[in-house]
Amino acid sequence: MAPFAKRTILFVDTLRDTTGVVGRIKELGLRPYAVHEVSEVADKDKCPHIDTIVVDSLPVVRFISYHCMMFGLTAD
């Protein structure tokens, strides 16, 4: 995991996780950034650079995918 240390992982937690996902991300040496609403990451000034996105439900994936297509966003 060393090459990935300190990467920021966005965790879209719409279901209010109780299983400890954020803690597990930290245990891996990564930096979790958890939000409970997708709209919380809409403001680029408040949202850090994200390396990976983890979501807790399929509707969230569909929502993010749709908006990426609508706004021409691609992975860097």
C-alpha positions in Angstrom: 0.0 0.0 0.0 3.0 2.3 0.3 2.7 3.8 -3.2 -0.9 4.8 -2.3 -0.2 6.3 1.1 -2.1 9.5 1.9 -4.3 9.3 -1.1 -7.7 10.8 -0.5 -10.7 8.5 -0.7 -14.2 10.1 -1.0 -16.7 8.0 0.8 -20.3 8.9 -0.1 -22.1 7.6 2.9 -25.8 8.1 2.2 -26.8 5.2 4.4 -25.0 6.4 7.5 -22.4 3.6 7.8 -22.1 1.8 11.1 -19.6 -0.8 10.0 -16.5 1.3 10.2 -15.6 2.0 6.6 -13.9 5.3 7.5 -11.7 3.6 10.1 -10.7 0.8 7.6 -9.7 3.4 5.1 -7.5 5.1 7.7 -6.0 1.7 8.7 -4.8 1.4 5.1 -2.9 4.6 5.4 -5.3 6.5 3.2 -7.2 9.8 4.0 -11.0 9.4 4.0 -13.2 12.3 3.2 -16.8 11.2 4.1 -20.0 13.0 3.0 -23.6 12.1 3.6 -25.0 13.9 0.5 -23.7 13.9 -3.0 -24.2 17.7 -3.1 -21.5 18.1 -0.4 -18.8 17.5 -3.1 -20.3 19.9 -5.7 -18.2 22.9 -4.4 -14.7 22.4 -5.7 -13.3 25.0 -3.2 -14.5 23.0 -0.3 -13.8 19.5 -1.6 -10.2 18.2 -1.6 -8.6 16.5 -4.6 -10.1 13.0 -4.7 -8.2 10.0 -5.9 -10.9 7.3 -5.5 -14.6 7.3 -4.8 -16.4 4.7 -2.6 -20.2 4.7 -2.5 -22.7 2.8 -0.4 -25.5 2.4 -2.9 -26.2 1.8 -6.5 -28.5 4.9 -6.9 -25.5 7.1 -5.8 -23.4 5.5 -8.6 -26.1 6.2 -11.1 -26.4 9.8 -9.9 -22.7 10.4 -10.1 -22.4 8.7 -13.5 -25.2 10.7 -15.0 -23.8 14.0 -13.8 -20.3 13.2 -15.1 -21.8 12.5 -18.5 -23.9 15.6 -18.5 -21.0 17.9 -17.6 -18.4 16.0 -19.7 -16.3 15.1 -16.6 -13.7 12.3 -17.0 -11.2 10.6 -14.8 -7.7 12.1 -14.7 
